């Protein structure tokens, strides 16, 4: 299988978001750079993120549900114990991220690349995944139930003690 690479986002076309918590539900965030943001217990739902870079973002114990992420790069982010239920990821890349205890129930992942990431204890039940690549990624103790899988690429992925039903 050919490795999937999301499109490179031109940095000079991106403006920086200063306060993520001021974003409104149902808002579209496009061509933005969100960096060095730390917040716990927030809810950002029903939003669209397009052609955006999230770098050194830490959103933990939160709800990022029913969102759509298209052409997004997540770099050095921490989304531990965060729910992405019913969220759609299209042409996204996660690099060196932490998503332990994350919930991806009924999420859709299409052309997603996950590199050097820890997603242990995550729940991917009922998720649909197509053209997804996990490279040097830990998925230990994670839960996969009734998934729709097509063209999944695993390279040095740790699935130890994961439930795949």
C-alpha positions as CSV (number, residue, x, y, z in Angstrom):
1,X,0.0,0.0,0.0
2,X,1.2,3.4,-0.9
3,X,1.9,5.6,2.2
4,X,-0.6,8.4,2.5
5,X,0.6,12.0,2.8
6,X,-1.7,14.9,3.5
7,X,-1.1,18.0,1.4
8,X,1.6,20.4,2.6
9,X,0.0,23.5,3.9
10,X,1.7,26.8,2.9
11,X,2.6,28.7,6.1
12,X,2.6,32.1,4.5
13,X,-1.1,31.6,3.8
14,X,-2.0,31.0,7.4
15,X,-3.0,33.4,10.1
16,X,-2.7,32.6,13.8
17,X,-5.6,32.1,16.1
18,X,-5.0,33.9,19.4
19,X,-7.8,32.5,21.6
20,X,-9.2,29.2,20.7
21,X,-11.8,29.3,23.5
22,X,-13.5,32.3,21.7
23,X,-14.4,30.2,18.7
24,X,-18.2,29.7,18.2
25,X,-20.1,26.5,17.6
26,X,-20.7,25.8,13.9
27,X,-17.9,28.1,13.0
28,X,-15.5,27.3,10.1
29,X,-11.8,27.7,10.9
30,X,-9.7,27.8,7.7
31,X,-6.0,28.5,6.9
32,X,-5.1,29.1,10.6
33,X,-2.2,28.2,12.8
34,X,-3.1,27.3,16.3
35,X,-0.1,26.8,18.6
36,X,1.0,26.8,22.2
37,X,-2.6,26.5,23.4
38,X,-3.4,24.7,26.7
39,X,-6.9,24.1,27.9
40,X,-8.8,21.4,29.9
41,X,-12.5,20.5,30.1
42,X,-13.7,22.5,27.0
43,X,-16.3,21.7,24.4
44,X,-15.7,22.6,20.8
45,X,-18.4,20.9,18.8
46,X,-20.1,21.1,15.3
47,X,-17.2,23.0,13.9
48,X,-15.2,22.7,10.6
49,X,-11.4,23.0,10.6
50,X,-9.8,23.2,7.1
51,X,-6.2,23.6,6.0
52,X,-5.0,24.3,9.5
53,X,-2.0,23.5,11.6
54,X,-2.3,22.7,15.3
55,X,1.1,22.7,17.0
56,X,1.9,22.2,20.7
57,X,-1.8,22.3,21.4
58,X,-3.0,20.6,24.6
59,X,-6.7,20.0,24.9
60,X,-7.4,17.3,27.6
61,X,-10.5,15.9,29.2
62,X,-12.6,17.7,26.6
63,X,-15.2,17.2,24.0
64,X,-14.3,17.9,20.3
65,X,-17.3,16.0,19.0
66,X,-19.2,16.2,15.7
67,X,-16.4,18.3,14.1
68,X,-14.9,17.9,10.6
69,X,-11.1,18.2,10.2
70,X,-9.9,18.5,6.6
71,X,-6.3,18.9,5.5
72,X,-5.1,19.3,9.1
73,X,-1.6,18.8,10.6
74,X,-1.5,18.0,14.3
75,X,2.1,18.4,15.6
76,X,3.2,17.7,19.2
77,X,-0.4,17.8,20.4
78,X,-1.9,16.3,23.5
79,X,-5.6,15.2,23.3
80,X,-5.6,12.8,26.3
81,X,-9.0,11.7,27.5
82,X,-10.7,13.8,24.8
83,X,-13.8,12.7,22.9
84,X,-13.8,12.9,19.1
85,X,-17.1,11.0,18.8
86,X,-18.8,11.4,15.4
87,X,-15.9,13.4,14.2
88,X,-14.6,13.3,10.6
89,X,-10.9,13.4,9.8
90,X,-10.1,13.8,6.1
91,X,-6.4,14.0,4.8
92,X,-5.0,14.7,8.3
93,X,-1.7,14.0,9.8
94,X,-0.9,13.4,13.5
95,X,2.8,13.6,14.3
96,X,4.2,13.0,17.8
97,X,0.9,13.4,19.5
98,X,-0.6,12.0,22.7
99,X,-4.2,10.7,22.5
100,X,-4.3,8.3,25.4
101,X,-7.9,7.5,26.5
102,X,-9.3,9.2,23.5
103,X,-12.8,8.3,22.2
104,X,-13.2,8.0,18.4
105,X,-16.6,6.2,18.6
106,X,-18.4,6.5,15.3
107,X,-15.6,8.7,13.9
108,X,-14.6,8.6,10.2
109,X,-10.9,8.6,9.3
110,X,-10.1,8.9,5.6
111,X,-6.5,9.3,4.3
112,X,-5.1,9.8,7.8
113,X,-1.5,9.4,8.8
114,X,-0.6,8.8,12.4
115,X,3.2,8.9,13.2
116,X,5.1,8.6,16.5
117,X,1.9,8.9,18.4
118,X,0.6,7.4,21.7
119,X,-3.1,6.4,21.4
120,X,-3.1,3.8,24.1
121,X,-6.4,3.1,25.9
122,X,-8.4,4.7,23.1
123,X,-11.9,3.6,21.9
124,X,-12.4,3.2,18.1
125,X,-15.7,1.4,18.3
126,X,-17.9,1.7,15.2
127,X,-15.3,3.9,13.5
128,X,-14.9,3.9,9.8
129,X,-11.2,3.9,8.6
130,X,-10.0,4.0,5.0
131,X,-6.5,4.6,3.8
132,X,-5.2,5.1,7.4
133,X,-1.5,4.6,8.2
134,X,-0.2,4.0,11.8
135,X,3.6,4.3,11.9
136,X,5.6,3.8,15.1
137,X,2.4,4.3,17.0
138,X,1.2,2.8,20.3
139,X,-2.4,1.6,20.3
140,X,-2.0,-0.7,23.3
141,X,-5.1,-1.6,25.3
142,X,-7.3,0.1,22.7
143,X,-10.7,-1.1,21.7
144,X,-11.8,-1.7,18.1
145,X,-15.3,-3.1,17.7
146,X,-17.5,-3.3,14.6
147,X,-15.2,-1.1,12.5
148,X,-15.3,-0.6,8.8
149,X,-11.7,-0.9,7.7
150,X,-10.2,-0.5,4.2
151,X,-6.5,-0.1,3.3
152,X,-5.1,0.1,6.8
153,X,-1.3,0.3,7.0
154,X,0.5,-0.7,10.2
155,X,4.3,-0.2,10.6
156,X,5.8,-0.7,14.0
157,X,2.4,-0.2,15.6
158,X,1.9,-1.6,19.1
159,X,-1.5,-3.3,19.5
160,X,-0.6,-5.2,22.6
161,X,-3.7,-6.1,24.7
162,X,-6.0,-4.3,22.3
163,X,-9.5,-5.8,21.7
164,X,-10.3,-6.2,18.0
165,X,-13.8,-7.5,17.6
